Amino acid sequence: MTVARKPLVAGNWKMHGLASSAPEFVQMVGAYPAIKDKVDLMVFPPATLLTSFATATRGAGVIVGAQDCHPEASGAFTGDISAEMVRDAGGGAVIVGHSERRGDHRETDQLIRAKAKAALRAKLIGVVCVGETEDERKSGRALEVVGRQLAGSLPDESSPETIVVAYEPVWAIGTGLTPTVDEVAETHRFIRDELARRFGDTGRAFRVLYGGSVKPGNAAELLAVADVDGALVGGASLKAESFLAIARAAFA
Ligand SMILES: O=C(CO)COP(=O)(O)O
């Protein structure tokens, strides 16, 4: 069965961006109406910019979101923000399970699944990240690791409208290295099959993004791979020009 999936290009700004970065975002919003029918766009600025970006995009259709959330709706969790707060700030999506959270903050699949459930509870789109380390790929365990992360991190209630999967090999993030087209194809086919095994035919409708050193120069090649439905972009999403070039490569 083949299912049409609208491409999605998402920008993860990580811990970059001040109020002075707003013009870049405003430029993205301004260019979006011309390509809106062909590609969905999401931007995940630092939480400090969420409200102002949500205000700037109103009506234009670029979805803004947070880079993480706490599983609980509220409570004594200093420094955390909840999915409900993200929605209240004007967000429409949240990234969970990014490898920088899995690694630097020791997040487990169980915690990430709880965060993804919080996203669903707050009516946010959850972008659930998976991906192997360099050691895991070199020792031939990449698919095993990705399979385990998927099984552990995706809630049973996941649907193609509410959850997006992002495959980001840890060794490709911020390094300028990317897997070969064959490696990307193999991993995305594997993810697709796992989704279909767990969710039946619905599994074929989930969008699966590739992330890790996506740039305007390699986007067309990576985004043309079967079962790659878009990109989760780090560094190249900070500038409107490069982010929009990648967005256009998603439907060219
Ligand atoms: O981690 C990423 C996006 O979430 C990818 O980052 P880079 O595009 O900078 O490699």
The ligand as a MOL file (V3000), in Angstrom:
LIG
                    3D

  0  0  0     0  0            999 V3000
M  V30 BEGIN CTAB
M  V30 COUNTS 10 9 0 0 0
M  V30 BEGIN ATOM
M  V30 1 O 20.2790 17.4970 15.8000 0
M  V30 2 C 19.8820 17.9340 14.7340 0
M  V30 3 C 18.5070 18.4360 14.6020 0
M  V30 4 O 17.7260 18.0500 15.6940 0
M  V30 5 C 20.7620 18.0110 13.5500 0
M  V30 6 O 21.6900 19.0090 13.7550 0
M  V30 7 P 22.6330 19.4870 12.5300 0
M  V30 8 O 21.7220 19.7130 11.3530 0
M  V30 9 O 23.2750 20.7340 13.0200 0
M  V30 10 O 23.5770 18.3620 12.2780 0
M  V30 END ATOM
M  V30 BEGIN BOND
M  V30 1 2 1 2
M  V30 2 1 2 3
M  V30 3 1 2 5
M  V30 4 1 3 4
M  V30 5 1 5 6
M  V30 6 1 6 7
M  V30 7 2 7 8
M  V30 8 1 7 9
M  V30 9 1 7 10
M  V30 END BOND
M  V30 END CTAB
M  END
